[in-house]
């Protein structure tokens, strides 16, 4: 399969120092809100990279659920592969790819677990079937086949019918990503892309431009 001739020229926008916001959280919110206006499915999708005990990298898509003053929140099962990897090694990289606007945001940092109050509060807002799915699934654990998985799901539905309270699994909860750096990438014509890095400096942030 030859993909050498798949090429795009990027002309949507530019990212110049004169237009940068001082705080990278504000810059992120500005870009994210602009992207949301397109009303695309899963606008809050982000790829997160973790490292296992053998120093092998793993990458998958999760959904951003909250932007706080301190960082970015997503939810998972702490007993899952990614949950265990992050509890063993809290370093993380997150990537947002907004193709339609030829933009990427890359965040590196560390994670910490949310407290049980936050976890329970968010779990209660999830759709019923999502609650059942989280309760029934031992995420990342092997199961014999699809039939067995659906049988577990149906058993939990019978145990907790719609309209009743579905208890949050003890191992289910959120992580807060505390950023140590942001990279904002804007595609430009001729592959002269804009790359701006934010890194902490004193009580604020400093920026620098990288060559593409």
C-alpha positions in Angstrom: 0.0 0.0 0.0 1.7 3.2 -1.2 0.6 6.3 0.6 3.4 8.6 -0.6 1.1 10.8 -2.7 -1.4 11.6 0.0 -0.7 15.3 0.7 -2.6 18.3 1.9 -1.7 22.0 2.0 -2.8 23.7 5.2 -4.2 27.2 4.8 -6.9 27.5 7.5 -5.2 29.9 9.9 -1.9 31.1 11.5 -0.6 31.2 15.1 1.5 34.3 15.6 3.0 35.5 18.8 1.1 38.8 18.6 -2.2 36.9 18.8 -1.3 34.5 21.6 -3.1 34.5 24.9 -0.9 34.7 28.0 -2.3 31.7 29.7 -2.3 28.4 27.8 -5.5 27.3 29.4 -7.2 30.4 27.9 -5.6 29.6 24.5 -6.9 26.0 24.8 -10.4 27.1 25.6 -10.4 29.6 22.7 -9.4 26.9 20.2 -11.7 24.3 21.8 -14.7 26.5 21.8 -14.1 27.5 18.2 -13.9 23.8 17.3 -17.1 23.0 19.2 -18.9 25.5 16.9 -18.5 23.0 14.1 -20.7 20.6 16.0 -18.6 17.5 15.2 -19.0 14.2 17.0 -16.6 13.7 19.9 -15.1 17.2 19.7 -13.7 16.5 23.2 -11.8 13.3 22.2 -8.1 13.2 23.1 -5.4 10.6 22.7 -3.5 9.8 25.9 -0.2 8.0 26.1 1.0 6.1 29.1 4.0 3.7 29.8 3.7 0.2 31.2 6.0 -1.5 33.7 8.3 -2.7 30.8 8.6 0.9 29.5 6.4 0.2 26.5 4.2 3.1 25.4 0.4 2.7 25.0 -2.0 5.1 23.3 -5.7 5.3 23.2 -8.6 7.8 22.8 -10.6 9.0 25.9 -13.0 11.9 26.3 -12.1 15.1 28.1 -14.9 15.8 30.6 -13.8 19.0 32.4 -11.2 21.8 32.2 -10.3 23.1 35.6 -8.0 25.8 36.7 -5.4 23.1 37.6 -5.8 20.8 34.6 -7.9 18.4 32.5 -10.2 15.7 33.7 -11.1 12.3 32.2 -12.7 9.2 33.7 -11.8 5.5 33.4 -11.5 2.3 35.5 -8.5 2.5 37.8 -8.1 -1.3 37.4 -7.9 -0.9 33.5 -4.5 -1.1 31.7 -4.3 2.7 31.5 -5.5 3.2 35.1 -2.8 0.8 36.4 -0.1 2.3 34.2 -0.9 5.8 35.5 -1.0 4.7 39.1 2.5 3.1 38.6 3.8 6.0 36.5 1.8 9.2 36.6 3.5 10.8 33.6 1.1 11.3 30.7 0.9 12.9 27.3 -2.4 14.1 25.8 -3.1 15.0 22.2 -6.0 16.8 20.6 -6.2 16.7 16.8 -8.7 19.0 15.2 -8.3 18.1 11.6 -11.0 20.5 10.2 -9.1 23.5 11.6 -5.7 22.0 10.9 -4.8 22.2 14.6 -3.2 20.1 17.3 -2.7 20.7 21.0 -0.2 18.5 22.8 -0.1 18.5 26.6 2.5 16.8 28.8 2.2 16.5 32.6 1.3 14.2 35.4 -2.0 12.8 36.8 -3.6 12.5 40.1 -6.8 10.7 41.1 -10.0 12.7 41.8 -11.6 12.2 45.2 -14.5 9.9 45.6 -17.0 12.7 45.9 -16.1 14.0 42.5 -16.2 10.5 41.0 -19.6 9.7 42.5 -21.0 13.0 41.5 -20.0 12.6 37.8 -21.0 8.9 37.7 -24.6 9.8 38.7 -24.9 12.1 35.7 -24.0 9.4 33.2 -26.7 7.9 31.0 -28.2 4.7 32.5 -26.7 2.3 30.0 -23.2 3.9 30.5 -23.5 3.4 34.2 -24.5 -0.3 33.6 -21.6 -0.7 31.2 -19.1 0.7 33.7 -20.5 -1.5 36.5 -20.6 -4.7 34.5 -17.2 -4.5 32.8 -13.9 -5.4 34.4 -12.2 -3.2 31.9 -9.1 -4.7 30.2 -9.7 -8.1 31.7 -10.1 -11.1 29.4 -13.6 -12.6 28.8 -14.4 -15.7 26.8 -16.6 -14.1 24.1 -19.1 -11.4 23.3 -22.0 -13.5 24.5 -20.6 -13.7 28.0 -20.0 -10.0 28.0 -23.6 -9.3 27.0 -24.9 -11.7 29.6 -23.0 -9.8 32.3 -24.5 -6.6 31.0 -28.0 -8.0 31.1 -27.5 -9.4 34.6 -26.6 -6.0 35.9 -29.6 -4.4 34.1 -31.9 -6.9 35.9 -30.1 -6.2 39.2 -30.4 -2.5 38.7 -33.4 -1.6 36.5 -33.6 1.7 34.8 -34.8 4.3 37.3 -32.9 2.8 40.2 -29.6 3.9 41.5 -26.7 2.1 39.9 -23.8 2.0 42.4 -20.5 3.4 41.1 -17.8 0.6 41.0 -15.2 1.2 43.6 -12.4 1.1 40.9 -14.1 3.6 38.6 -13.1 7.3 38.7 -11.3 10.2 37.2 -7.8 11.5 36.7 -6.7 15.2 36.7 -3.9 15.9 34.2 -1.7 18.7 35.6 0.1 20.2 32.6 3.8 20.8 32.6 3.9 22.0 29.0 1.5 22.8 26.1 2.3 22.8 22.4 -0.1 24.5 20.1 0.3 23.5 16.4 -1.3 25.2 13.5 -0.8 23.8 10.0 0.6 26.2 7.5 1.3 26.1 3.7 4.5 24.6 2.6 4.8 22.6 5.8 6.0 25.8 7.6 3.7 25.0 10.5 3.4 27.2 13.6 4.5 25.4 16.8 4.3 27.4 20.0 5.4 25.9 23.4 4.1 27.1 26.7 6.1 26.2 29.8 5.9 27.4 33.4 7.9 30.4 34.5 7.5 31.8 38.0 3.8 32.3 38.6 3.0 32.4 34.9 4.0 30.9 31.6 6.6 31.6 28.9 6.3 30.8 25.2 8.8 29.9 22.5 8.5 29.0 18.9 9.8 25.7 17.5 10.8 25.1 13.9 8.4 22.8 12.1 
